Amino acid sequence: MYLVSLGAGILAGVVYGLINVRSPAPPAIALVGLLGMLIGEQAVPVAKRLIDGAPITKAWFASECKPRITGVSSSAKPEAADESRQG
C-alpha cells in the first residue's frame, strides 16, 4: 500500500513536471495539512459522543479515532503489520 501511494505521488510529480506546474504546497506544509485533516475528521465523532452524553475514554479513542488518524487498525496483530510493511 505504501509503495502504491509513493508511486502515485511520483506519477503526480512527473505529470506536474511535464506540464511545467509547481506542486500546490511544499511537502512539509502539505503533510502537516493532511495530518490536520485527519485529526479534524475525528472532531465529528468526538462531538457526537459528547452531545449524546457518552464519555470520551482512552479505550474508545484508541479503537475509534486512532486507527483513522494513523491508518493502523487497533486490532492489527504486530506480525500482520510487519508483513504489510514488506510490500
N, C-alpha and C positions, 0 to 999 in steps of 0.2 A: 504494500500500500504506500509506503514511504517512497519507494522508487518510482511508482506511478505518479505520485504527487510531484516529485522532483522532476521527472520527465515532462510533465505538463507545464511546470514552471519554466524549464529550459525551452520548451517549444514556444511558449508565450514570449520569452525573451528573444528568441530567434525571429519570430514574427515582428516584434517591435523593432528589432534591428533592421530587418528587411524593408520595412516601410518608414524607417528613419524617425521613429517616435520614441521619446523617453518614457520610461516606466512612470506610472502615476505618482509614486511616492518612493522615497529612499527605503531600502529594505528594512532597516531597524524601525522606522516610523510605521511602515506597513504592518510589521509583526506586532508591534505594540497595539496598533489599531485593531488587528484581528483578535488579540487577547482581550481587549476591551469589549469587543462584540460578543465573544464567548461568555465573558463574565456578565455582561448586560443582559444576555438571554436568560440567565438564571435569576434575574431580579423578578421576573414574572412569576415563576413557581413559588419563590420565597414570599412575594407579596400576597399571592392567592392563599398560601398556607397561613400567613399572619391574619388575613381577613377572615378565614374560616375559624380562627382561634386555636389552631393547632400549633404545638411548639416546634421551633426550629432546633432540632437536635443534631449533634455531630454525626450520629449514625444516619439520619435522614439525609443530611447534606452529602455525606460520603457516598450514599447509594443513589441519590437522585441528581445532584448537581456536579459533583466532582468528575464523574465519568464523561459528562458532556463538555466540561471545560478542558479536561486533559486528553480526551479521546481514548482513555483506557477504562475498560469495563471493571466495575468493582468486584465482579465475580470471576474475572480472568485469573487463571492459575499462572504462577510465575513461569512454569515450563512453556505454556502456550504463548506467553508474551515473548519469551526468548526465541521461540520458533518463528513468530511473526516478524521479528526484527531481522532475521536472517534472509528474508525475502521469499 
